[in-house]
Amino acid sequence: MIELEGVPELIDPVMVAAFEGWNDAGDAASTAVAHLDREWKGEVFAALDAEDYYDFQVNRPTVFLENGVRKITWPTTRLSVVRVGGEKPRDLVLVRGIEPSMRWRSFCNEILGFAHELGVELVVVLGALLGDTPHTRPVPISGTTSDPDLARRMDLEETKYEGPTGIVGILQEACTHAGVPAVSLWAAVPHYVSQPPNPKATLALLNRLEDLIDVRIPLGELPEDARAWQVGVDQLAAEDSEVAEYVQTLEEARDTAELPEASGEAIAREFERYLRRRDGASGPPGGHATAEGSDGGPSYRRDGPGGRSRPPKPPRREADQDGDESSEE
């Protein structure tokens, strides 16, 4: 039974969700939702029962002291609501938590129960994966949906992915079966610098979300953090000639792949986005999901649970031929 006492009637609500873990390279996606919650002072109105969905030996509770009293925080998923003001106000229902350990279908059904009760019109799930993408270039963001009409209307790709998936893929599929429009936005994080945080990827996700749902998102210090992050990685990469050469190889591959995209229409679309953001500024997110591109784009693969504080040696080309597995995009 879902109780939503105290939640006001919402205006054109959109649900935005992100989950720590396999779907969240560099913590880029979960940090994006946390940013929305912090900037718009979200009010938590519900939390899923941790006992139903989490293995506490995998995601352990934490103990803390509050005014000398010991308390416990349980790993869970919480829902909050924020109101976006402006000429066309609308509400966002923010879902943030950890990828559940069990009962994924029940987990998604409970999330969709909240969406139904709140009149949510669209579900946007954020994710981040590790990829062969250079940190010196704009973060690739892919938007996918299972709804052909939504794909045409919002300039998205219909998902054709086959392979292992995480809770992002399961929730999107659950939305499809329930008749709820749903979109997944994925940021590609450089696999050679996977240590969180990655403010550049978080910023890219928020910019794409801003375009998708037509709201102005206050970015705070994120742009400056993203620039500082890139400068730091530049310095680390410059310390190792092999890594610097590998990054240059990725840059050349990325630039070559993007040449066909430099059409007049694409340039005009990017210029319009720039103008909207400029006008708005002058006025009042364990191993991670990965994917392998088949269209000349960056290829992605799995990474272990430990992050790195500096770029590793670039992989040997012979080793790259061994595996061709792909995963969620």
Protein Blocks (a to p, Z undefined) as FASTA:
>chain_A
ZZfehiacdehiacddddehjklghhlmmmmmmmmmmmnopadfbdcdfklmpcfklmcc
ddddeehiacdddddddddddddedjbdcddddddddddfbhklmmmmmmmmmmmmnopa
bdcddddddddddfkbccddddddfbfklmmmnopacdfbecdddfklmmmmmmmmnopa
cddddddddfklmbccdfklmmmmmmmmmmmnopacdekjmmmmmmmmmmmmmmmmmmpm
klmmmmmmmmmmmmmmmmmmmcfklmmmmmmmmmmmmmmmmmmbdjddddddfehpacdd
dddfbdcfbdcddddfklmmmpccdcdZZ
